Amino acid sequence: MKYEKIDRKAEGSAGKQFAHFVKVGYNRARQVTGEKLGTVQRTDYDREFQDLCNRVDKHSFWASMLTSKVELVLQPNPAYRFEDFVTEKIGNEREIRHTYTEQLGICMLNAGSDMSASDYGQALLIMGDYENRIGESEHRMIKSAFFKFVKPFMDAASKEGAINTERRTLTALRLDLDAAKNRVRAAKTAEEMKELEHFVDEAQKKFDEQYELTREILEERDQKNADMVVHLEDLTAVQVEYFKEAYDLAVEMQQKVMNRPTKGKDARQRKVSSSDEE
């Protein structure tokens, strides 16, 4: 029977890594607890960096809120919104559906066709045609609003994960730095203090590097957030175009309905029929 040779050196290395991981986690947890209780000192970010973080966070929060509300306007049906969300996540294109106005127009056309011999049916045919055209205009508006407003904000939100990862890394390194500094303050001998200062220098270097990296990423995100205003301008243009077209179609629809050739014929026919019966 053969026995595999156990690599004691590899086992020892893995054990040391695990012990280091546990120690770092413990020191961070202890530092967080001390900060909450106010018993330890902590490194504060400079005011400019804090303002930068606040701007990015505010934009992220309100961009999410605005996007969800615009999507609610574009698609009131929650089941369809969820279906579109899943479709986007798996990388497929959203399904093209009739708008509610188009559905109304189709219904009016079907009803008008079934009663086309009457004035009522002719009025339905006219209205159905225009309601359908208004619905088609609405469909174009929905499509344009999605690609010009909703999708750019969704794409920006998808990149926030990487930014948040860097910010969490910075927080972890800040905890490591403060924990090392607090251990130096708690040192009982000059020799112990000198030994611990080495860990402070190492933690400070890692923190400074991450701090600058995070600052650069946040500044880039802040600038891109400011540039997102162009999508608000696009949204206003899309709405103006839609409402103008819908208004023009509605006015034309009203004129056609009020001036339809069959208007009043049914009433005259009923009057004649009643006279004949008498």
Secondary structure, DSSP 8 states (H G I E B T S, - for coil): -------HHHHHHHHHHHHHHHHHHHHHHHHHHHHHHT-S------HHHHHHHHHHHHHHHHHHHHHHHHHHHH---HHHHHHHHHHHHTT--------HHHHHHHHHHHHHHHTTTSHHHHHHHHHHHHHHHHHHHHHHHHHHHIIIIIHHHHHHHHTHHHHHHHHHHHHHHHHHHHHHHHHHHT-SSHHHHHHHHHHHHHHHHHHHHHHHHHHHHHHHHHHHHHHTHHHHHHHHHHHHHHHHHHHHHHHHHHHHHHT-TTTTHHHHHHHHHHHHH-
